[in-house]
Amino acid sequence: MVFQAPALSARTSNGNRYPVKVVGYDDQNDLAVIRVSVPKGTPFLPLASSTPKLGDAALAIGNGGGEYLRPKVGRFTALRSEAGRADFPPGTLELSAPLVPGDSGGPIINRAGEVAGVVSYVRFESTGEREEDVEAHAYAVPVTVDDTRVAELRRGVKRDAAVIGISLEGEWSLLANLPEQAFVESKLGKTAGAFFTRVVPGSPAAKAGLQPLRLSEKGDLISGDIVTAVNGRRVYNFSDFQYAVRRYAPGDTITLSVLRGGKNISVKLTLAARSSVQ
């Protein structure tokens, strides 16, 4: 998240550091254009002339696992994968390269030596009961030389994602995609919706008086809002809620349908830029 960094620098393989300026960024698409003050004549890789094809070879370079600029080879296994999370970009390239956390931000290079994507995130999936039975899935945001998003960022566009300032913390985050039936069978109520465990001080959610989840020692609901719709669009869990909010832009005003103490109420709030909500 380059827009939140107080100071940036780039380090080359020989250890030299050069100042970096953020030209533009798109938070939702996890892309940024930066200007690095390297000496004239420094070699660089061009952006890809076209999108990759399924099965094409891919070379990833990253800094995961404490290793600096380590190359990892794989293939493009999917071209328009969905993240399954609102805070990750849609329409990504999926890779078989063995990437790990820390490789994010690194380039994906095609067979022609062009940058075809930028690593965005790595997702882990359990394949068995043992701790080591885990499969990693790596994803990259596609880029090409005629990408309209890149052209906008080069012109200095800085686009934040919209947020309201709530979160699911700790083990509660595992329930972001809680199915409707599981919610109904829990002690949270008979109408499924989005609950949350933290409200960021000073955020739109805090100003609107949204209330985080509070449970008794027996797990019964003491208090807390259950959001059931955003501008009339039904939501069933926290992930649904995030997707609904991300359809709008910072500065937009939305109306939430909320269950509070067994009563239906409407809560109106104005969305903020993610960079302004800590």
Disulfide bonds with the S-S distance in Angstrom:
none
